[in-house]
């Protein structure tokens, strides 16, 4: 997998308040029974877009680097 494919991936997130609202609605709405619902806050974010705001309060840029799956497996083996 190319490094850009890893960092440009998109994730759908949901806030706890929105999740609780959905659960409450499902408990009380008769049409929700046996339905599959997809929940999102409506803004899909890449890994880079998630990390940048985390580094800003610390005055540090979000540094990203690519590690191959083989390297990660080796590290997991050593730590195990």
N, C-alpha and C positions, 0 to 999 in steps of 0.2 A: 504494500500500500504506500502510495506517495505521501510524504509529509504534509503536503497541502491538503490532501483528502482528509487527513486526520484532524487538522486544525480548522478546516473550513466546514466541518460537520455542523449540523444544526440540531438544537435541542429545544423541545417544547417544555416549558416550565409552568408550574402553577403555584400560586401563593396559598398558604394555609387557609386564609380567610375564604378564598374562592372554593377550595376543596370542601370546607365545612359547609358553605352555602349550597354546593351541589348535593352533598350527602343529605342535608336537611330537606332540600327540594325533593329528592328521590324518596325520602321517607313519607312525604305527604302527598305526592302527586301520583294519582292512579295510573297514568300513562307511562310511568317510569319502570313499572314492573317488567322484569325479564328483558330489559333493554341494555344494549351496550352503548356506553357514552364515552366520548373522547373529550378530555378536558385539557384546556391550555389557557394561559393568560393572553394568548393572541400574538405573542412576539417570540419567534424562534431565534435563538442566539447561538453563535458559534463558540467554540472553546475560547478563542481569543477575546470575544466580546464578553464572556463570563469572567475572564481573568483580569482584564484591564481595570475594572472598577475596584477589584480587590487590592491591587498594588497602589492605586492612587492615594488612599489615606496614609499609607506608609511612606509616600514619596519615592516609591520604587516602581520601575516599569515591570510589567508582567513578562517575564522571560519564558520562552517556550523553546523546547528542543525536541528533536525526534529521537526516539529509541526504538530499535527494531524489536519485534516480538521475541526473537531469540535471546537478545540481551536481557529482556525482562524475565524470561523463563529462567535464565542462568541466575539472575539475582534472586528470584523466588526460591530456586533450589539451594542456593548458598544460605539464605535466611531460614530455610526450613530445617 
